[in-house]
Amino acid sequence: MFRMQRAVAPPPVYYADSAPPPPEPPVRGRLWRVLGWVSIGLSAVLVAGSLTTYGFWRRLDGQIDREDVGGKLGDHRPPKLNNSLNILLMGSDSRAGENARYGTEAGQRSDTTILLHISPGGESAIGVSFPRDSMVRMPPCKRRNGTTVPAQFGMINAAFSNGGPACTWKTIESLTKIHIDHYVEVDFAGFKRVVDALGGVEICVPRRIDDPKAELHLRAGRQVVRGDQALGYVRTRYVLGDGSDLDRIKRQQAFMASVVKKATGKGMLTDPGRTYDFLSASTRSIKADKGLSLSVMQKLAGSLRGMSAGKVRFVTVPVEAYPQDRNRVQFAQAAAEPLFRSIREDNKVPEPAPAPAQNQVPPVPPAQVRLGVFNASGTGGLAQRTADQLAERGFQIVKVGTAKKRFARTQILYGAGAEGQAARTAIAVPGPRPRPWASARPGYVYLVVGREGARLRVINPVPKMAGEIRADRDICAQT
C-alpha cells in the first residue's frame, strides 16, 4: 500500500524499527473558511471597502503616481519564499511643490522607512521600522539620470537620496534578505490629506506642548489631531521624549497604530462614502511602483477583507550604539536576524496549543513519539520534507513512505497505547484530529499527508520585541 520514497536530500538519522503501513484513510469533506483583507494606503493601514466595482478601482488606480523600478533592483534579489506580501513604506522629506512651506532643505531623503509584512491570507501584519540614523552598507544604485552611485557605507536614509525609492528598496533587501513586493511613498502634504480624510487621528500626550518652530500646540491628554498638528506631532524630535530618533519612532508607531484603529473601525467600514473618501485621499497622496497595478489591487480586494486592529503591530529593528559615533546606531545582528528570518519564512505568532480534553492522555515529549510519515498528496518529496522538519523538532521518524492512492485530507492515525504520542503530533501538525486504528502497530503514530499538506505549528514565531505596539491598544496606555 505504501512504497518507500527516495529522499531528495540526505535525511537526518532515523530509527531502525519499522512501522507497518496504516490502512488507506477515508476521504472526508472539509469546510474551508474564506478570509479576506484589503491592504491600502498609509502607515500599514489595512482597510476593507464595500465599493469593489471595476470603475471604483479604475478611479483609484488613475490617481496613483507610479515609477518603474524594475530595472534598478539588480539581478541578485532575495527569493520569494511564500505567499506573504511585503510592502516598503517610505515617508519622504521632499520640500518640492506643496511641501515648500516646510523649508528649503536640499535633496530628498526617506524621513521614515517601514517594512510592512502581511501574512498569507491576511492573518496578521507587522510593520518594522528602520531608524534613519542606522549606519549600514548600501549597494550600488542607479540614479534617475542613468548614472550609478557606487556602494557605500553611511546612514540608511541616504539611500533614498542616492537613487530614490529603488535604492532604499535594494538596500533593505540586501540588509534583511527579505523579498520586497512593492513600495509606497508619501510626502508631508499627502500625509496630511490622508489624516484629514480619516477625520483626524487620536493621540495622547503627557503634558502641554507649545513648539512654535514645529507649529505644534497641544494640550495634555487624549485628543484628535488633523493637518499640520498631526504632521508636527509625528515629526517633532525635541519637545517630546528624549530627542532621539528612536523615541520619535515610538511616537510615530503609536500614531500609526491609531490610524489603523480608526481606519478599520466600524464607522469607517460601514460607510461607503467615508471609505471612498479615505481611499481616494490615500491614492492621490502616494507614489508607488508600477507593479502595484489595478489587477494587483483588485486581487488584494478580492482576497483580503476585514483586517482588525488587533492583528497589526509595529516593532523597531533592534539596534545598538555605533562605536565610531554615539549619535548613530547600527543593527544588533544577534537580535535583528531572528526577526528578519521569521519574516522571510513567514513565521506567525501561533495560537496556543489546544488544552487536552477531559480524560485525554496528556501529550508526551517529541522524543517519545515513534512516527511514520506517508505522502498521499501527489507532490513529490512532501513526506520527506515534513519528516525532516519533525525530526529537527525531536520526533523519532521510523519510516518515510508514499501512498499508492491520493487523498485530500491529512490524517493522524495511531495504534494502541499511542494516545499521548498522537496528541503530541497533533500539537506539531495542527488541524487533523488524531484517530485510533485497531490494525496499527501498538505505540506508533502515522502522519498521512494529503493534498492540503501538513503545515507545522510555528515554534519560532516573529519574536516579541521590546516596546512593540499593537494597533488595538489604548493610545494613552504608555503616556
N, C-alpha and C positions, 0 to 999 in steps of 0.2 A: 504493500500500500504506500509505503514511503521508500524512497531511494536516497542514498547519501548524496549530498550536494558538494561539489568541488568548491573549495574556498577561493575567493578572488584575491586574498592576501594571506600571509602566514597567520593562522589563528592563534589565540592565546592557548596556554596549556589547559586541556580539558581532562576530565576524569575518565578512567578506563572502562568503568562498568557501563553497560548498555541498557537503555530502556526500550521495551518493546513498543511497536507503533500503536498509537491510540486508534480507535475507530474513526471513520470519517465523521466529523461533527455535522449535525443537521444545519441546514441553511435557515436562518431566521430573518424576518423582516426587521428593519430598523427605521425609526422616525428621526429624520435629521432636522435639527433646528436651523433656521436660516437667520443669521445675524447680519446686520448691516450698519455701516457708518459712513458719514460724509466728511471728508477732510478738505478744509478750505481755509484760506485767509492767513491771518497774522498770529504770531506768538503761539503756535501749536494749537490754535482753535479748531475744534472738530465740531462741525455744525450739520445737523440733519435738516434739510429743507423740504418742504412739501411741494415746491414748484420744480417739476422734473421734466417739463416738456422740452422738446428739441429747441424751440425758439428761445426759451428761457436760457438754456445753456449757450446758445449761439450769441445772445446779447452779452452774457458774462464773458464768454471767450473772447469776443471782439474788443473788450476793454483792457485786456492784459497786454502790457508791453513785454515783448519776448526777445530773447537773444539766443543765437545759435552758438552753443559752447562745445558741441561735439568734437570738433577738430582741435580743441585746445586742451583736452583732458589727457592726451597721450595714449599709448598702446598698452601700458603696464598697469592697468587698474585692478583693484581687488575684485575677485569673482563675486557674482550674485549667488548667494548660498540658499536662499529660501524665498518665500513669497511676502516677506515683510516689505514695508515702504520706508525709505529713508529720505527725508527732505531737509536740505540745508537752508535754514532761515537766517537772513542777514539784515541787520539794521544799518543802513548807510548814513554817514555823517556828511553827505554831499551838501554844499551850500548853493547849488545851481537852482535856477528857476524860483519856485515858491519858497525854497529854503534859504534864499539870500538874506532874509531878515535875521538869521541866526549867526551872522558873521561872515567873514571873507576868508576863512581858513583855506589854504591852497590844498589841492589834491582831494582824494576821496578814500576813506578807509571804512572798514566794517566796524561800526561802533558796537555792534552786538553780533555774536555768532553762536547759533544754537543748532544742534543736530537733532531733528525730530524723528524718532523711531516709532513706527506704527506696526504693531504685531500683526501677523496674518489673521484675517478675519476680524480685525478691529478689536481684539480682546483687551488691549491696553496700549498706552502710548507713554513715551518718556522723552522729555526734552533735555538734552545735555548741553550745558553752557561751557564755552571755551573762553577763559579770561583773555582779554585783548592784550594784557601785559605779559602773556606767556612767551618765553623765548624758545623758538623752535627752528628746526631745519626745514626750509621751504624749497620745493623742487623748482627747476627752471619753468618759466611760464611765458606764454605768448601775449604780447600787448595787442591792442586793437589795431595798431598800425602794421602788424606783422612781424615786428622785431621781437627778440627774445630776451627776457630778463634771466640772467644766469641763476643757478641755485645759490641760496644764501642762508645765513643764519641771522635771525632777528625776531622782533615782536610779531606775533601771529597776525595782527590786523594789518601789517604791511603788505600781506599777500594780495589784498583787495586793491591796494594802490598799484602794485606791480602789474597785475594782469586782470583786474576786475573779478567778478564772481567766479569765473572759471578757475582762476588761480587759487582762490580760497577753497573752492571745491576740491581741486587737485591736492592742495596742502592737507586738508582734513583727511582725505582718503589715504595719503601717504603716512600720516601720523597714526591713524587708527586701524588701517586695513579694513575699514567698513565701506562697502559699496554704496555710493550715494546715487539715488534715482533722479532727483530733481532739486532745483533751488528756487527760493522765493526771496526777493529783496524788497524792502520797504524803506522809504526815507522819512524825514521828520513830518512833512506835510501829509504823507499817506498814513502815517501812524495816527495823526490827529483825526483824519477823516473816518478811520475805522472805529476809533474810540467814540466819536460823536455819533456814528451810525448805531452803536450799541446803546445810545442814550446815557453815556458815561459809564465809568467803572469805579467800583467801590475800593477804597484804600483805608488804611488805618495808620495814623502817625502818633508817635509817643508824646509829642509836645508841639506847641505852636511853632510854625515855620514862617519866617519872613526873609526871603532871599531876593532882593531887587535884581541882582545880576542874572538869576535864572528865571526871573519874573514869576517867582513861586511864593504864594501866600496861602498858608493852610492853617486851619485851626487844629487843635489836638483832637485825637479820637477818630471815630468812624465817619466817613464822608464819601461823596461821589464826586469824581473829578472828570473834566472834559477838556478838550482842546489843549491850549498852552499849559494849563495847570497839570494835565496828565503828562505831557511831554517833559515839563520841568521836573516833575516828581521822579520819573524814571531816569533822567539824565543827571540830576544834581549829584555831586560827589562829596561835598564838604560840609553841608549844613545838616545832613543826616548820616548817621553811622560814624565810622572811623576814618572816612575819607579814602578808603582803598577801593580798587575796582572790584575786589571780591565781595565787599559789603554792598556795593551798588548792584552787583549781580543778584544777591539775595533779594534785594528790593524789587528788581525787575522780575524775578521769578514769582514773587508774591503777587505782583501786578498781573503777570500773565496768567497765573492761577485764577485770579479774579475775573480776567477776561474770559477764560474757558468756562468758569462757573456761570457767568452772565450769558454767554453765547449758547450754552447748552441748557439753559433754564427753560421751563415750560412756557413762560410768557413769550420767549423768542420763537421757540419751535412751533407753537400752535398759532402763530400769527403770520400768514404768508406775506403780508405787506412788510412787516418788520424784517422777516427773513430775507426777502428780496433786497430791501434797502441795505441791509448789512452786507450781503454777498456782493451787491453792486459796488458799494463803497470799497470793499476789500479788493475786488478785481481791478478797480480804477486806481488803486493805490500801490499795486505791486508790479515788480518786474519778475519774469520767470524764464526758464529755459524753454526752447521750442518743443521739447519732448513732453512738457505738461500741456498736452493738446486737448482739444474738445473731446476726442474719443476717450482719453485718459480720465478726464473729469467725469464724463458720463459713466465710465466703468466704475469709478470710485463711488459715484452717487448710487449706482445700482447695487453695489456690494457692501457699502458702509452706511449705516443709518442708526442714529440714536446714541452716540457716544455720551456717556455720563462723566461728570467732572471727577468722580471718584476713581476713574480708571486712567487719569492723566497725572503725571508727576514730573517734577523738574529737579535736576541734580546739576552739580558743577564737577567738571573734571578734577580729580584730586591733584593738587599742586603743592609745591614746596618752594622755599626761597631759592632764588637763583644766586649762586655763590658770588659771582662777579658783580652783582648789583642787587642790593637788598630791596630795591624798589620794583624789581621784576620777579617773576616766578617761572618755574619750569614744571613739567608734568612729573608727578610722583609715580614713576612707572610701576612699582610694585603694587600700588593700589589702582592705578588707571587701567592697566592691561586687563584685569578681570572684568572691568566694566565694558571695555571695548570688545573683549572676546564674547561676552554674554550677548551683546547687541549683534555682533557678527553672526552668532549661532542662533540668534532669536530666542534665547532663553528667557522665559517669562516667570514671574512670581507664581508658583504653583498654588493650587488650592490645598488646604491641609489634607493630610492622609485621612481617609474615612475611618471613623471610630468603629471598632469591632461591634457587630450586632450582639444582642443578648445571647448568651450561651455559645457564641462563636469562639473557636480556638484562636488565641492571640497569634499574630504573625511571629515567625521565628527569624533570626538574623539571616541575611542572604547566604552566608557561607554554609548554612544547613539546608539549603534548597537544592535538590538534585533535579535539574531541568533539561528537558529535551525541547529544541526549537525546530519547528517544521514550517516549510514555506508552502502555503496554499493560495498564494496571491497571483502567481504567474509572472511576477517581477523577479528576474534573476538576481541572486545574491542577497535578497532581503533577509532570509533566515540567518545567514552568516553575519551580516552587519548587525542585526538585532542581538544575536548571540554574543558577538564581540562586546557590544555595549553593556550587556548584562554581566558578562564575565568581568569587565572592568569594575563593576559595582559589587563584585564579590560572590555572584551566583556560581554554583557548580554546574557547568554546562556538560552534560553527559552525552548528548547527541545533537547533531545538526543535520536535518534531512529535508526532502522535498516531497510534498504530497502529489499523488497521481491526479487528483481532482482539484478544481479551483473553487474557492468559497469566498463570499463577500465579507463575512464577519470573521473577526479574530476571536479565538476561543482559548480559555484557560481550563484544562481538564486535569483531574488529579486522581491518584489511586488511594486506597485505604491507608489511613494514618498520615496523610499528607495535607490535612486541612490547614495547619499553620504555614506550611511551605507555599500552598496555593494563595493564602492570604497575603503573604509577603510578595509574591509575584504580582498579585492584583494591585498592590501599592506601587510597584515599579512600573507596571503597564496598566494605567487606569483605563476604565471603560468596560472590558469584558468581565462578566461575573463568573467566578470560579464554579465549576460544576463537577461533582464526583462522577466517576465512571467505574463500574464494577470490574471491567476487564483490564483496567490499567494496572501496571505493576505497583504493588504497595510501596508507599513512600516516595513516589515520583510525581512530578508535575510536567504537563505537556503544554507548551505555548504554540498554538497553530495559528500562523499569521495569515489572515485573509487579505482581500483587496483593500480593505480600509486601512491596512498597515498596523503597526504596533508603535504608537508614539509613547516614548518613555517619559515618566514623570521627571520634571526638572529637578536636579539636585544642586545645581549651581546657578540659581536664577540671577537676573540683573540685581546686583547686590544692593542692599540697603546702604545709602550714602549718608554721611553726617550732614545734617542741615537740609535734607531733601524736603520738597514742598509738594503736597498733594493739592489738586485743584479744588477739592471739596472741603478744605479746612476752613476754619473760622479766620477771617482776614486779620482779626485783632489778637489771635492766639499767642503770637510771639512778640507783640509790641511792648 
